[in-house]
Amino acid sequence: MHPIVELIICAFLLLGGLFVLLGSWGLLRLPDFYTRLHTPTKATTLGLAGLLIASMIHFSLLEQRLSIHELLITLFLLITAPVSAHMLAKSALHHRVRMQKVTQGQHLAESAREREGPG
């Protein structure tokens, strides 16, 4: 395989792996349901898309024909992840799952008041 193509595949693998890692770390680190819902639908979806595109390029060149399975998986993920996140968020709102105060922006107003000083 040509070194330029291998470099492109490696770039997609590294970028995809980085997004999956950041999405997983955010899922563990973020404080409440609504902010945790954001990481799998954005970062992890982009990460899996990068990994699947790298796989598509690799197997298309290896088998000398277009590998469309990975493209279909990528499109399916990009279509279903936002829909499932929307349904989960609607369900959480229906069941009155509360946000933590940190995610409601109150800490931003407090830090702005501290910077302004007294008066």
Backbone as a chain_set.jsonl record, in Angstrom:
{"seq": "MHPIVELIICAFLLLGGLFVLLGSWGLLRLPDFYTRLHTPTKATTLGLAGLLIASMIHFSLLEQRLSIHELLITLFLLITAPVSAHMLAKSALHHRVRMQKVTQGQHLAESAREREGPG", "coords": {"N": [[0.849, -1.178, 0.0], [0.436, 2.268, -0.639], [2.497, 4.772, 0.909], [1.357, 7.32, 1.468], [-1.379, 6.826, 1.487], [-1.479, 5.093, 3.649], [-0.757, 6.889, 5.624], [-2.982, 8.607, 5.589], [-4.976, 6.818, 6.419], [-4.001, 6.234, 8.977], [-4.254, 8.782, 10.115], [-7.063, 9.114, 10.152], [-7.672, 6.99, 11.89], [-6.342, 7.777, 14.263], [-7.594, 10.257, 14.783], [-10.267, 9.424, 15.025], [-10.008, 7.649, 17.208], [-9.199, 9.479, 19.159], [-11.488, 11.12, 19.399], [-13.345, 9.19, 20.321], [-12.153, 8.531, 22.759], [-12.263, 11.051, 24.101], [-15.042, 11.378, 24.16], [-15.795, 9.221, 25.787], [-14.449, 9.89, 28.133], [-15.734, 12.287, 28.759], [-18.298, 11.307, 29.234], [-17.945, 9.996, 31.634], [-17.074, 12.095, 33.235], [-18.784, 14.365, 33.188], [-21.44, 16.157, 34.919], [-24.351, 15.708, 35.044], [-27.372, 14.114, 33.699], [-28.201, 15.364, 31.272], [-25.966, 16.736, 30.242], [-24.249, 14.587, 30.034], [-25.494, 13.186, 28.052], [-24.792, 14.537, 25.802], [-22.123, 13.889, 25.069], [-21.934, 11.123, 24.032], [-23.463, 11.379, 21.723], [-22.257, 13.276, 20.151], [-19.244, 13.452, 20.241], [-18.451, 10.706, 20.371], [-19.85, 9.635, 18.213], [-18.642, 11.011, 16.078], [-16.087, 9.991, 16.424], [-16.418, 7.207, 15.944], [-17.235, 7.386, 13.302], [-14.875, 8.317, 12.099], [-13.172, 6.093, 12.555], [-14.539, 4.115, 11.1], [-14.431, 5.185, 8.516], [-11.685, 5.08, 8.047], [-11.401, 2.302, 8.046], [-12.964, 1.716, 5.814], [-11.478, 2.895, 3.712], [-9.106, 1.395, 3.89], [-9.937, -1.338, 3.422], [-11.148, -1.045, 0.941], [-8.994, -0.492, -0.717], [-7.446, -2.753, -0.259], [-8.989, -4.941, -1.155], [-9.498, -4.186, -3.724], [-11.961, -3.167, -4.534], [-14.926, -1.233, -4.012], [-15.648, -0.756, -0.662], [-18.515, -0.824, 0.871], [-19.903, -1.389, 3.162], [-18.941, -0.23, 5.565], [-19.47, 2.449, 5.057], [-22.26, 2.467, 5.032], [-22.752, 1.736, 7.7], [-21.649, 3.967, 8.996], [-23.336, 6.047, 8.035], [-25.765, 5.146, 9.111], [-25.211, 5.37, 11.868], [-24.815, 8.169, 12.056], [-27.349, 9.059, 11.493], [-29.074, 7.823, 13.363], [-28.08, 8.387, 15.97], [-28.571, 11.188, 16.8], [-31.385, 11.107, 16.827], [-32.004, 9.142, 18.744], [-30.834, 10.366, 20.984], [-32.441, 12.624, 21.207], [-34.903, 11.434, 21.832], [-34.255, 10.251, 24.318], [-33.7, 12.567, 25.808], [-36.226, 13.822, 25.751], [-37.691, 11.927, 27.183], [-36.398, 12.094, 29.658], [-37.054, 14.724, 30.361], [-39.802, 14.438, 30.551], [-39.982, 12.739, 32.741], [-39.066, 14.417, 34.63], [-36.28, 14.746, 35.263], [-33.744, 16.262, 36.991], [-31.511, 19.043, 36.403], [-28.154, 19.65, 37.454], [-27.0, 22.385, 39.496], [-24.619, 23.403, 38.577], [-24.656, 22.996, 35.843], [-26.574, 24.729, 34.996], [-25.679, 27.259, 34.55], [-25.307, 29.031, 36.646], [-22.912, 29.222, 38.032], [-21.359, 30.671, 36.282], [-22.431, 33.239, 36.35], [-21.863, 33.887, 38.999], [-19.036, 33.866, 39.003], [-18.588, 36.012, 37.274], [-19.589, 38.135, 38.781], [-17.728, 38.12, 40.856], [-15.401, 38.908, 39.527], [-16.022, 41.533, 38.863], [-15.945, 42.832, 41.25], [-16.506, 44.511, 44.47], [-19.493, 46.45, 44.828]], "CA": [[0.0, 0.0, 0.0], [1.199, 3.511, -0.76], [2.691, 5.421, 2.225], [0.426, 8.443, 1.65], [-2.664, 6.235, 1.85], [-1.326, 4.615, 5.023], [-0.776, 8.077, 6.486], [-4.379, 9.06, 5.661], [-5.678, 5.849, 7.259], [-3.544, 6.467, 10.359], [-4.841, 10.042, 10.592], [-8.46, 8.839, 10.494], [-7.696, 6.137, 13.085], [-5.975, 8.58, 15.436], [-8.652, 11.234, 15.036], [-11.419, 8.683, 15.531], [-9.684, 7.186, 18.556], [-9.196, 10.637, 20.06], [-12.881, 11.497, 19.653], [-13.957, 8.163, 21.169], [-11.578, 8.705, 24.097], [-12.839, 12.253, 24.696], [-16.456, 11.113, 24.429], [-15.877, 8.327, 26.945], [-14.013, 10.644, 29.303], [-16.813, 13.219, 29.069], [-19.411, 10.544, 29.795], [-17.62, 9.742, 33.039], [-16.727, 13.32, 33.962], [-19.827, 15.394, 33.231], [-22.174, 16.01, 36.169], [-25.744, 15.253, 35.069], [-27.855, 13.332, 32.56], [-28.305, 16.126, 30.035], [-24.633, 16.969, 29.691], [-23.709, 13.275, 29.666], [-26.142, 12.794, 26.806], [-24.135, 15.244, 24.708], [-20.865, 13.289, 24.619], [-22.026, 9.996, 23.105], [-24.085, 11.725, 20.455], [-21.38, 14.128, 19.342], [-17.845, 13.037, 20.154], [-18.302, 9.294, 20.077], [-20.33, 9.42, 16.853], [-17.576, 11.453, 15.186], [-14.983, 9.047, 16.557], [-16.739, 5.983, 15.213], [-17.232, 7.706, 11.875], [-13.473, 8.338, 11.683], [-12.67, 4.718, 12.528], [-15.173, 3.396, 9.996], [-13.905, 5.714, 7.252], [-10.351, 4.481, 7.891], [-11.621, 0.908, 7.663], [-13.477, 1.705, 4.453], [-10.36, 3.165, 2.813], [-8.185, 0.265, 3.939], [-10.473, -2.523, 2.765], [-11.393, -0.746, -0.473], [-7.724, -0.647, -1.422], [-6.957, -4.11, -0.089], [-9.788, -5.86, -1.964], [-9.621, -3.603, -5.06], [-13.352, -2.836, -4.851], [-15.481, -0.306, -3.029], [-16.198, -1.368, 0.546], [-19.632, 0.056, 1.201], [-20.479, -1.758, 4.457], [-18.567, 0.772, 6.56], [-20.185, 3.683, 4.742], [-23.64, 2.294, 5.493], [-22.729, 1.784, 9.167], [-21.417, 5.372, 9.359], [-24.575, 6.799, 7.79], [-26.749, 4.701, 10.091], [-24.863, 5.995, 13.149], [-25.037, 9.61, 12.002], [-28.788, 9.324, 11.455], [-29.791, 7.334, 14.546], [-27.604, 8.935, 17.244], [-29.337, 12.357, 17.231], [-32.782, 10.742, 17.089], [-32.066, 8.464, 20.046], [-30.544, 11.359, 22.021], [-33.64, 13.45, 21.352], [-35.908, 10.642, 22.553], [-33.808, 10.133, 25.707], [-33.886, 13.869, 26.454], [-37.672, 14.013, 25.962], [-38.09, 11.039, 28.271], [-35.881, 12.66, 30.908], [-37.875, 15.891, 30.676], [-41.111, 13.931, 30.953], [-39.837, 12.192, 34.095], [-38.568, 15.534, 35.448], [-34.902, 14.569, 35.711], [-33.243, 17.613, 37.248], [-30.133, 19.413, 36.106], [-27.415, 20.168, 38.594], [-26.856, 23.831, 39.396], [-23.411, 23.698, 37.811], [-24.971, 22.999, 34.418], [-27.585, 25.729, 34.675], [-25.027, 28.528, 34.265], [-25.237, 29.92, 37.801], [-21.514, 29.441, 38.403], [-20.827, 31.701, 35.396], [-22.864, 34.533, 36.871], [-21.125, 34.139, 40.237], [-17.647, 34.219, 38.692], [-18.608, 37.335, 36.686], [-19.737, 39.093, 39.881], [-16.467, 38.159, 41.591], [-14.435, 39.661, 38.727], [-16.407, 42.929, 38.89], [-15.563, 43.365, 42.552], [-17.62, 45.063, 45.263], [-20.147, 47.674, 44.415]], "C": [[0.891, 1.237, 0.0], [1.322, 4.2, 0.605], [1.743, 6.589, 2.498], [-0.939, 7.92, 2.093], [-2.605, 5.711, 3.284], [-1.346, 5.768, 6.011], [-2.196, 8.609, 6.657], [-5.183, 8.125, 6.568], [-5.291, 6.04, 8.719], [-4.144, 7.745, 10.939], [-6.301, 9.836, 10.986], [-8.567, 7.981, 11.753], [-7.368, 6.932, 14.346], [-7.054, 9.598, 15.786], [-9.898, 10.558, 15.599], [-11.196, 8.184, 16.944], [-9.69, 8.312, 19.57], [-10.621, 11.072, 20.394], [-13.582, 10.479, 20.551], [-13.45, 8.289, 22.6], [-12.174, 9.927, 24.8], [-14.318, 12.07, 25.025], [-16.639, 10.227, 25.648], [-15.487, 9.055, 28.22], [-15.101, 11.638, 29.725], [-18.012, 12.527, 29.683], [-19.182, 10.254, 31.269], [-17.526, 11.026, 33.846], [-17.882, 14.314, 34.139], [-20.841, 15.107, 34.334], [-23.604, 15.46, 36.101], [-26.142, 14.599, 33.747], [-27.789, 14.106, 31.253], [-26.941, 16.418, 29.416], [-23.958, 15.655, 29.314], [-24.306, 12.786, 28.354], [-25.436, 13.411, 25.6], [-22.915, 14.492, 24.185], [-21.043, 12.063, 23.726], [-22.618, 10.375, 21.751], [-23.177, 12.568, 19.578], [-20.0, 13.508, 19.18], [-17.694, 11.574, 19.757], [-18.8, 8.979, 18.667], [-19.278, 9.859, 15.836], [-16.391, 10.504, 15.237], [-15.229, 7.764, 15.803], [-16.791, 6.223, 13.713], [-15.8, 7.741, 11.347], [-12.877, 6.943, 11.582], [-13.254, 3.941, 11.352], [-14.706, 3.902, 8.638], [-12.501, 5.168, 6.995], [-10.467, 3.026, 7.456], [-12.103, 0.802, 6.223], [-12.352, 1.94, 3.447], [-9.426, 1.955, 2.737], [-8.715, -0.938, 3.151], [-10.837, -2.278, 1.307], [-10.113, -0.922, -1.279], [-7.201, -2.073, -1.356], [-7.686, -5.085, -1.016], [-9.999, -5.37, -3.392], [-11.076, -3.403, -5.502], [-13.881, -1.949, -3.728], [-16.096, -1.07, -1.86], [-17.285, -0.445, 1.092], [-20.251, -0.253, 2.56], [-20.191, -0.695, 5.518], [-19.275, 2.099, 6.319], [-21.632, 3.605, 5.22], [-23.724, 2.342, 7.024], [-22.558, 3.22, 9.645], [-22.684, 6.205, 9.17], [-25.662, 6.423, 8.795], [-26.477, 5.333, 11.454], [-25.164, 7.488, 13.152], [-26.521, 9.973, 11.959], [-29.452, 8.958, 12.784], [-29.335, 7.96, 15.855], [-28.361, 10.199, 17.673], [-30.794, 12.038, 17.566], [-32.901, 10.067, 18.45], [-31.767, 9.429, 21.184], [-31.755, 12.256, 22.275], [-34.721, 12.708, 22.141], [-35.527, 10.467, 24.023], [-34.016, 11.445, 26.46], [-35.368, 14.151, 26.714], [-38.178, 13.144, 27.101], [-37.621, 11.574, 29.612], [-36.681, 13.895, 31.321], [-39.26, 15.468, 31.163], [-41.077, 13.385, 32.389], [-39.226, 13.192, 35.076], [-37.201, 15.245, 36.076], [-34.294, 15.955, 35.827], [-31.806, 17.789, 36.783], [-29.45, 19.833, 37.394], [-27.21, 21.658, 38.4], [-25.638, 24.232, 38.573], [-23.732, 23.789, 36.324], [-26.018, 24.031, 34.039], [-26.988, 27.108, 34.466], [-24.904, 29.459, 35.448], [-23.791, 30.199, 38.215], [-20.871, 30.496, 37.507], [-21.207, 33.091, 35.891], [-22.108, 34.882, 38.14], [-19.685, 34.531, 39.954], [-17.564, 35.595, 38.039], [-18.745, 38.408, 37.755], [-18.439, 39.222, 40.68], [-15.424, 38.98, 40.851], [-14.738, 41.162, 38.766], [-16.003, 43.599, 40.197], [-16.758, 43.94, 43.296], [-18.203, 46.311, 44.619], [-20.774, 47.557, 43.134]], "O": [[1.976, 1.232, 0.581], [0.363, 4.214, 1.376], [1.367, 6.819, 3.647], [-1.578, 8.503, 2.969], [-3.56, 5.865, 4.046], [-1.889, 5.642, 7.109], [-2.574, 9.02, 7.754], [-5.979, 8.585, 7.387], [-6.15, 6.01, 9.6], [-4.502, 7.788, 12.117], [-6.736, 10.321, 12.03], [-9.442, 8.207, 12.588], [-8.032, 6.782, 15.372], [-7.386, 9.777, 16.958], [-10.512, 11.061, 16.54], [-12.086, 8.28, 17.788], [-10.132, 8.133, 20.705], [-10.924, 11.361, 21.552], [-14.335, 10.863, 21.447], [-14.227, 8.17, 23.548], [-12.549, 9.844, 25.969], [-14.792, 12.553, 26.054], [-17.539, 10.457, 26.455], [-16.111, 8.868, 29.265], [-15.357, 11.808, 30.918], [-18.675, 13.088, 30.555], [-20.123, 10.265, 32.062], [-17.868, 11.037, 35.028], [-17.938, 15.025, 35.143], [-21.085, 13.944, 34.659], [-24.029, 14.793, 37.044], [-25.353, 14.54, 32.804], [-27.365, 13.562, 30.233], [-26.785, 16.353, 28.197], [-23.172, 15.617, 28.368], [-23.657, 12.037, 27.624], [-25.483, 12.859, 24.501], [-22.692, 14.459, 22.975], [-20.343, 11.966, 22.719], [-22.3, 9.748, 20.74], [-23.333, 12.562, 18.357], [-19.636, 13.084, 18.083], [-16.884, 11.25, 18.89], [-18.219, 8.129, 17.992], [-19.043, 9.166, 14.845], [-15.759, 10.239, 14.214], [-14.346, 7.279, 15.096], [-16.424, 5.343, 12.934], [-15.539, 7.243, 10.252], [-12.158, 6.641, 10.63], [-12.54, 3.193, 10.684], [-14.596, 3.115, 7.697], [-12.162, 4.832, 5.861], [-9.714, 2.571, 6.595], [-11.695, -0.102, 5.494], [-12.284, 1.25, 2.43], [-9.01, 1.547, 1.653], [-8.007, -1.489, 2.308], [-10.834, -3.216, 0.51], [-10.143, -1.441, -2.394], [-6.577, -2.548, -2.305], [-7.054, -5.965, -1.6], [-10.618, -6.069, -4.194], [-11.384, -3.461, -6.693], [-13.332, -1.932, -2.626], [-16.96, -1.926, -2.051], [-16.994, 0.585, 1.699], [-21.045, 0.54, 3.064], [-21.08, -0.305, 6.275], [-19.638, 2.794, 7.268], [-22.164, 4.578, 5.754], [-24.658, 2.921, 7.578], [-23.231, 3.651, 10.582], [-23.058, 6.98, 10.05], [-26.394, 7.289, 9.274], [-27.407, 5.783, 12.123], [-25.701, 8.017, 14.125], [-26.901, 11.078, 12.348], [-30.3, 9.701, 13.277], [-30.138, 8.06, 16.783], [-28.768, 10.278, 18.832], [-31.368, 12.628, 18.481], [-33.803, 10.387, 19.225], [-32.379, 9.33, 22.247], [-32.053, 12.603, 23.418], [-35.373, 13.287, 23.011], [-36.398, 10.531, 24.89], [-34.454, 11.443, 27.61], [-35.725, 14.66, 27.776], [-39.007, 13.584, 27.899], [-38.358, 11.519, 30.596], [-36.955, 14.088, 32.506], [-39.816, 16.073, 32.079], [-42.031, 13.554, 33.148], [-38.91, 12.845, 36.214], [-36.995, 15.471, 37.268], [-34.324, 16.734, 34.874], [-31.005, 16.854, 36.766], [-30.101, 20.317, 38.32], [-27.24, 22.149, 37.272], [-25.633, 25.289, 37.943], [-23.126, 24.594, 35.616], [-26.32, 24.187, 32.856], [-27.734, 28.056, 34.223], [-24.438, 30.586, 35.284], [-23.482, 31.29, 38.694], [-19.924, 31.157, 37.932], [-20.392, 34.013, 35.854], [-21.747, 36.041, 38.347], [-19.158, 35.438, 40.599], [-16.567, 36.293, 38.224], [-18.112, 39.461, 37.671], [-18.093, 40.315, 41.129], [-14.635, 39.681, 41.485], [-13.818, 41.978, 38.709], [-15.749, 44.803, 40.231], [-17.89, 43.868, 42.816], [-17.514, 47.099, 43.971], [-21.371, 48.518, 42.649]]}, "num_chains": 1, "name": "protein.A"}
